[in-house]
Amino acid sequence: MAADRASPVATSLEPLLAAKEIVICCGAGGVGKTTTAAAAAAMAAAHLGGKVLVITVDPARRLANALGLERFGNVETRIPDELFAAAGVEPRGELWAAMLDTKQSWDELVRSHAPDAATRDAILANPLYENITGRFVQSHDYIAMERLYEIHASGRYDLIVVDTPPTRNAIDFLEAPERMADFFSSRLLRWLTVPARSRAFTVASRPFYTVADRILGTQFLQDIAEFFLLFQTMYDGFVERARAVERTLSDKRTTFVVVSTLEPSPAREADFFIEALRRRRFSLGAVVLNKVLPTWFLDRDATRVALRLARDPRPLAEAVAAAVPRTGDPAQVARVLAEVGESFLNFQVVATREAEQRHELSRHADVVATVPYADHDITDLAGLLELGAALWR
Amino acid sequence: MVALLDRRLVFVTGKGGVGKTTIAAGLAQLAASQGRRTLLCEVDAKGHVADAFETEPTEFTPREVAPGLWAMSMNTEASLREYLGLQLKLPLLSRIGPLARTFDFVANAAPGVKEILVVGKLAYEVRERHYDIVVVDAAASGHIVGQLAAPQAINELVRVGTVRDQTGWMLEILSDPAQTGVVVVATPEEMPVNETLELSARLAEETTVDLAAVVVNRVLPELFTRGEEELFRELRTPEGTAALREAVGGEVDVVLDGAELAVRMRRTRAEHLADLRAGLPPGVDLLYVPELFQRTHGVRATAKIAEALGAELGY
């Protein structure tokens, strides 16, 4: 990982995608993480070859359609070569896609870790189970990492690109495996399961249950306790698994791509995330900056012209109207020129802010890819590859 | 339909990156400037509210950040302590230190408990009439439904106990459109619009809370009228550009490209706006906040947003 440096950074994700086996895209919500992950995977499949899988969380419907994925769940689906052909590309490798279905993934996890059929059925039928796996802190994060681990361990793919779930805090999922392991080995969990094991509470746990009873009611507490007792039977399997997932994240073959726009709040989250990766000694492969305005908004000569158009358009308008009579009324020409100038200066304010932000975010990454603002949404693979080209230069 | 600021509890939500906090801060600022005693609460404490008013980080205990405007950040453990102190009249709060930690753990694991500590604190402020209006910089659209549905869920899951007793009055406040409303913030882009429409449907199906308004943030100004746009096309022809270049005595392509980009952006956004309008249930207010082309956070931006919202609400 590079420290502050003066030399310019590389701008292509190609070497990264060629060298790594797992690329995890992360960043704040709404910055184009999913699209970036899909575009990177599509480029890798098209130009690098091998079997490439993109795991998405909640793709925009149009993006799903672009990948031919109207209906799919946890199952990995191959993107047909015809879609590449329609985009004018003959792919060197295969592109596969899967979506993360949290509920289904949890069910599978329970099935594989439950010590026996009775426990398995009891957990799956527990009224709290769905609620807890659906809302349990970091349950989405954990299951995403768990699924990634499983697919990677299966050896079915050369490269896996992961789009991380939208979290309240971008770093939550980095800690998810650790927390899951902590959770299952914690004294608190053993405490909680006391009432289900024995009606005679230990002295140590009594004050807690006295208050908890008054707040939640005994029956509810009992339900929770029974549920956790069932879950505890899977303790060894879970902890071992969580540790393995953790090891995968810090493996040399895994890298992280931080995706952001250049707006202040996502950029700040990206900064925070980069710092979190450094602290945990995870690899920061690249920073991808999305929806970036063209840098020509910062051009000095253009600024001078824009200022003139905005401030004193009339003489210019008269000259233009005289040279090209079909432009018509000089007053109207002047209004248009003034608007053109104003608009340029407005966008320049934003572009200036973006340039500053970009400088900040580029400090710690070896690779910084920039994707220009696109005024159209991606509706097919060609659009995805077009965006991907910006990650590849 | 109750005017937005006449409600007592307003949850502001939206997809990440649409300017949720900025809008919540602007709304709170507007309410305060009208003489309403206002509380602004940041639920996912990321420090954005402090940024909006350029103050020290907010804490669980509200602090006045502008005249008539108090700001706080949610903290479920503090909320629990306050609750235990108030409801159970537990005398020695220090003795529940480890207890609170344990309970926080239960709250993490048990469905709806953490959520109800958030919603409960807010509803409590409303019930006690500590403020005229409580504006919540709420969870993002992915999490808000779970939060708002928590009292109902707890009510169904927990059959007895203090928590159950507490859900009754909370539901009363949350379900009353005269008191409580949700404001969804969107930008005129594909994903935020889709998410807003999905959220609108889920709010109706899974919660009892009224969707009060949708704020469309970062609306681009219309650059040209139809006639002016034709004229602009003339300037984009080689002949027109040459004439302008001659008149200016320098390169003009870049400046014209800039206007072209602005026109195209506005057009795409207009399409998404139309989808949004068509997809929302009738009666939901749409409020437009223009792209500011300026700083996007800080006191100045908050004031501008408050002004824009005030104009939209007819103040």
Interface residues (C-beta under 8 A of the other chain):
Chain A: A28 G29 G30 V31 A60 R61 R62 P127 L128 N131 I132 G134 R135 F136 V137 P166 R168 N169 S186 L188 W191 L192 P207 F208 V211 A212 D213 R214 I215 L216 G217 T218 Q219 F220 I224 F228 T261 E263 P264 S265 P266 E269 P294 W296 F297 D299 D301 A302 R304 V305 A306 R308 L309 P315 L316 A319 V320 A323 V324 R326 T327 G328 Q332 V333 R335 V336 L337 E339 V340 G341 S343 F344 N346 F347 V349 V350 R353 Y373 D375 H376 D377
Chain B: K15 G16 G17 V18 T21 D44 K46 H48 L84 L88 L90 R95 I96 L99 T102 F103 F105 V106 N108 A109 A110 P111 G112 V113 A139 A140 G142 H143 G146 A153 L157 V158 R159 V160 G161 T162 V163 R164 E190 M191 P192 N194 L223 F224 G227 E228 L231 F232 E234 L235 E239 G240 A242 A243 L244 E246 A247 V248 G250 E251 V252 V254 V255 L256 D257 G258 A259 L261 A262 R264 M265 R267 T268 F293 Q294 R295 T296 H297
